[in-house]
Amino acid sequence: MAIRRTLLTSSAGVKLMLVETVERDRVTDSHFRVSTLRLGQPRIFADRALAEEAYAREVIASEKDPVAMQMAAAGH
Protein backbone atom coordinates (compact mmCIF):
# COMPACT_ATOMS: atom_id res chain seq x y z
CA MET A 1 0.00 0.00 0.00
CA ALA A 2 1.38 3.39 -1.00
CA ILE A 3 0.16 6.90 -0.36
CA ARG A 4 0.26 9.31 -3.29
CA ARG A 5 0.03 13.04 -2.53
CA THR A 6 -0.68 15.51 -5.34
CA LEU A 7 -0.51 19.25 -4.74
CA LEU A 8 -3.50 20.77 -6.53
CA THR A 9 -2.91 24.42 -5.63
CA SER A 10 -1.06 26.57 -3.12
CA SER A 11 -1.27 30.23 -2.13
CA ALA A 12 -0.52 32.38 0.95
CA GLY A 13 0.87 29.37 2.82
CA VAL A 14 -2.29 27.32 2.21
CA LYS A 15 -2.13 24.02 0.30
CA LEU A 16 -4.86 21.90 -1.25
CA MET A 17 -3.74 18.32 -1.81
CA LEU A 18 -5.29 15.17 -3.19
CA VAL A 19 -4.24 12.19 -1.06
CA GLU A 20 -4.74 8.73 -2.56
CA THR A 21 -4.12 5.26 -1.21
CA VAL A 22 -2.80 3.05 -4.02
CA GLU A 23 -2.73 -0.75 -3.94
CA ARG A 24 -1.55 -2.78 -6.93
CA ASP A 25 -1.75 0.24 -9.24
CA ARG A 26 -5.34 0.97 -8.20
CA VAL A 27 -6.60 3.88 -6.12
CA THR A 28 -8.49 2.31 -3.21
CA ASP A 29 -9.19 5.47 -1.21
CA SER A 30 -8.86 9.21 -1.67
CA HIS A 31 -9.52 12.46 0.14
CA PHE A 32 -8.59 16.13 -0.05
CA ARG A 33 -6.47 17.89 2.54
CA VAL A 34 -6.31 21.64 3.24
CA SER A 35 -3.27 22.62 5.28
CA THR A 36 -2.26 26.09 6.40
CA LEU A 37 0.32 27.91 8.45
CA ARG A 38 -2.48 29.31 10.63
CA LEU A 39 -3.93 26.03 11.91
CA GLY A 40 -2.23 23.15 13.69
CA GLN A 41 -3.96 20.25 11.95
CA PRO A 42 -4.92 19.89 8.28
CA ARG A 43 -8.61 19.66 7.43
CA ILE A 44 -9.76 16.56 5.56
CA PHE A 45 -12.59 16.46 3.01
CA ALA A 46 -14.14 13.66 0.95
CA ASP A 47 -15.79 16.14 -1.42
CA ARG A 48 -13.57 18.20 -3.73
CA ALA A 49 -16.00 21.14 -3.96
CA LEU A 50 -16.09 21.47 -0.17
CA ALA A 51 -12.29 21.23 -0.01
CA GLU A 52 -11.91 23.94 -2.66
CA GLU A 53 -14.33 26.20 -0.78
CA ALA A 54 -12.44 25.68 2.49
CA TYR A 55 -9.16 26.34 0.67
CA ALA A 56 -10.46 29.63 -0.78
CA ARG A 57 -11.73 30.80 2.63
CA GLU A 58 -8.42 29.91 4.28
CA VAL A 59 -6.40 31.77 1.62
CA ILE A 60 -8.46 34.90 2.31
CA ALA A 61 -7.99 34.51 6.08
CA SER A 62 -4.26 33.86 5.70
CA GLU A 63 -3.80 36.92 3.50
CA LYS A 64 -5.30 39.03 6.32
CA ASP A 65 -3.04 37.44 8.97
CA PRO A 66 0.31 39.30 9.12
CA VAL A 67 2.06 36.45 10.95
CA ALA A 68 0.94 33.85 8.40
CA MET A 69 2.04 36.12 5.54
CA GLN A 70 5.48 36.61 7.13
CA MET A 71 5.84 32.85 7.51
CA ALA A 72 4.73 32.24 3.92
CA ALA A 73 7.20 34.86 2.65
CA ALA A 74 9.96 33.17 4.63
CA GLY A 75 9.16 29.87 2.89
CA HIS A 76 7.67 27.94 5.78
C-alpha positions as CSV (number, residue, x, y, z in Angstrom):
1,M,0.0,0.0,0.0
2,A,1.4,3.4,-1.0
3,I,0.2,6.9,-0.4
4,R,0.3,9.3,-3.3
5,R,0.0,13.0,-2.5
6,T,-0.7,15.5,-5.3
7,L,-0.5,19.2,-4.7
8,L,-3.5,20.8,-6.5
9,T,-2.9,24.4,-5.6
10,S,-1.1,26.6,-3.1
11,S,-1.3,30.2,-2.1
12,A,-0.5,32.4,1.0
13,G,0.9,29.4,2.8
14,V,-2.3,27.3,2.2
15,K,-2.1,24.0,0.3
16,L,-4.9,21.9,-1.3
17,M,-3.7,18.3,-1.8
18,L,-5.3,15.2,-3.2
19,V,-4.2,12.2,-1.1
20,E,-4.7,8.7,-2.6
21,T,-4.1,5.3,-1.2
22,V,-2.8,3.0,-4.0
23,E,-2.7,-0.7,-3.9
24,R,-1.5,-2.8,-6.9
25,D,-1.8,0.2,-9.2
26,R,-5.3,1.0,-8.2
27,V,-6.6,3.9,-6.1
28,T,-8.5,2.3,-3.2
29,D,-9.2,5.5,-1.2
30,S,-8.9,9.2,-1.7
31,H,-9.5,12.5,0.1
32,F,-8.6,16.1,-0.1
33,R,-6.5,17.9,2.5
34,V,-6.3,21.6,3.2
35,S,-3.3,22.6,5.3
36,T,-2.3,26.1,6.4
37,L,0.3,27.9,8.5
38,R,-2.5,29.3,10.6
39,L,-3.9,26.0,11.9
40,G,-2.2,23.2,13.7
41,Q,-4.0,20.2,11.9
42,P,-4.9,19.9,8.3
43,R,-8.6,19.7,7.4
44,I,-9.8,16.6,5.6
45,F,-12.6,16.5,3.0
46,A,-14.1,13.7,1.0
47,D,-15.8,16.1,-1.4
48,R,-13.6,18.2,-3.7
49,A,-16.0,21.1,-4.0
50,L,-16.1,21.5,-0.2
51,A,-12.3,21.2,0.0
52,E,-11.9,23.9,-2.7
53,E,-14.3,26.2,-0.8
54,A,-12.4,25.7,2.5
55,Y,-9.2,26.3,0.7
56,A,-10.5,29.6,-0.8
57,R,-11.7,30.8,2.6
58,E,-8.4,29.9,4.3
59,V,-6.4,31.8,1.6
60,I,-8.5,34.9,2.3
61,A,-8.0,34.5,6.1
62,S,-4.3,33.9,5.7
63,E,-3.8,36.9,3.5
64,K,-5.3,39.0,6.3
65,D,-3.0,37.4,9.0
66,P,0.3,39.3,9.1
67,V,2.1,36.5,11.0
68,A,0.9,33.8,8.4
69,M,2.0,36.1,5.5
70,Q,5.5,36.6,7.1
71,M,5.8,32.8,7.5
72,A,4.7,32.2,3.9
73,A,7.2,34.9,2.6
74,A,10.0,33.2,4.6
75,G,9.2,29.9,2.9
76,H,7.7,27.9,5.8
